[in-house]
Structure formats: structure tokens, C-alpha cells
């Protein structure tokens, strides 16, 4: 039987494959190499960074989808990601219109998916 953490990561990975940022990078990778914009090492590093970031963002969105509006503290507990990473992802997800503020609980802002 899968551990809860592994199950969450697999669900997030499934969402990751449809993410526009990931698809764009994969689709443009050959052109970036041929144009000399990035070396193979730089492209590999960039792809790892983008994949990690998007996987973590999908973990956050899946937890919000499952539990409803959550705070940074709740998300740290649910995902085991560092608080600073959660905050950075919250900012990016808000900027991209994927989540929004949803009130407060115990002096913590709550975040919910944009429907």
C-alpha cells in the first residue's frame, strides 16, 4: 500500500504533466539548445527547478482542493514543505490567478483555489 506522502506526490505529478509552464519548457528545450540560449547542463538544471517548483505548487493546490481554504501553517503541516517555500509558492499561485485569499483563521491568512 502507498504511503500518504507518496500518494500525494503521485497525484501532484499527474497534474504537473498538464502544466503549461512545464509543457512550454519541454516543447522549447530543443530550440533553446540549438540556438545556444542554454547549454545542456543549464537546461537540465532549469528543468529540474521548474519541475520541483510546479510539483510543490500542485501539492499545495491538491491539499487546498482536498481540505478547503488553508493557511501557510496548515500547508506546511500537510505537505512537509518548508514555510519559506510555501510562502513563495503562494505568491506565485496568487500572481497566476490559481489561488486567492479566503479570509483569516487564528491570525493566519487562508488561501483557496480560484474557481
N, C-alpha and C positions, 0 to 999 in steps of 0.2 A: 504494500500500500504506500502511496506517495505521502511524503511529509507535507504539512500545510504550507511551509515555506516554498518547497519545490513546486507544489500545485499553483501557488500564487505566481511564481516566476514563469511557469509554463503558460498560464493564462495571459500574462503580460507580454510574453514573447509572441504569442499568436496575434495580439493587437499590434505589436511592433512591426510585424511584416507588412501591414497595410498602411503604415505611417508615411505621409508624404515626404517628410524630410529624409527618411531612410531610403525610400524608393528613388528620390531625386539623386541622392549621392551614389547609389548603386548604378543607376542609369547613366550618370555622367562620369563615372570613375575612369572608363577607358579614354574618354575625351580629355579629361584632366591630365592623365598620364601622357598621352600623345602630344598635347600642347606644351608639356613641360611645366604646367602650373604646379604640379605636385610630383615629388618622387614617389616611388613605390612605398618607401618607409613612411613618408608623410601621409600618404593616402591611407595606409593601413592604420596608422595612429589616429587619424581623423575618423575613420570608420569605427574603430573601437570606441572612441569618445562619444560619437553620435549614437551608436547602438546602446552604450551604457546609459547615457542620458535619457534616451527615449524609453528604454526598458524601465528605468526607475520612474519616469513620468507615467507610464502605463500602470505600474504597480500602485502608484498614488491614485490614479483615476479609478482603478478597479476597486480599491478599498472604499473610496467615496461612493462609487456605484453600489457596492455591497452594503455599506453601513449608513449611508446618508451623509449629511454635512459633518466634516471633521476638522479639528484644529491641527496645527503643526504638531503639538504634543501627541495627539491621537495617532497621527500618521507616523510619527517616529516609533510608537509602540507597535503599530500594525505592520509596518514594513521593515523595521530594524535598520532603516537608513539613518545616517547622521542628521541632526537637526539642521545644520547649515545646508546640506544637500536638499532637504525638504523645502527650506525657505527659497533657495534658488530655483527649484522646480516650480514651486507655487508662483513665483514671479513670472517665469516663462509661460506657464499654463494660463495665467491670467492675461498676459500680453497677447497670447494666441487665441484668446476667447474660448478656451476649453473649460475653465472653471471660473467661478465668481465668488465674491464674499457672500456669506449667508448668515450674517448675524454674529453673535458672540455667546460664549459659554465659559463661565469661570474666568473671565478676563482674557480669554483667548479668542481670536477671530476664527470663525468657521468658514470652510470652503466647500462648495458644492459644484457639481457638474452643470455646465450650461446646457439647457435642454433645447 
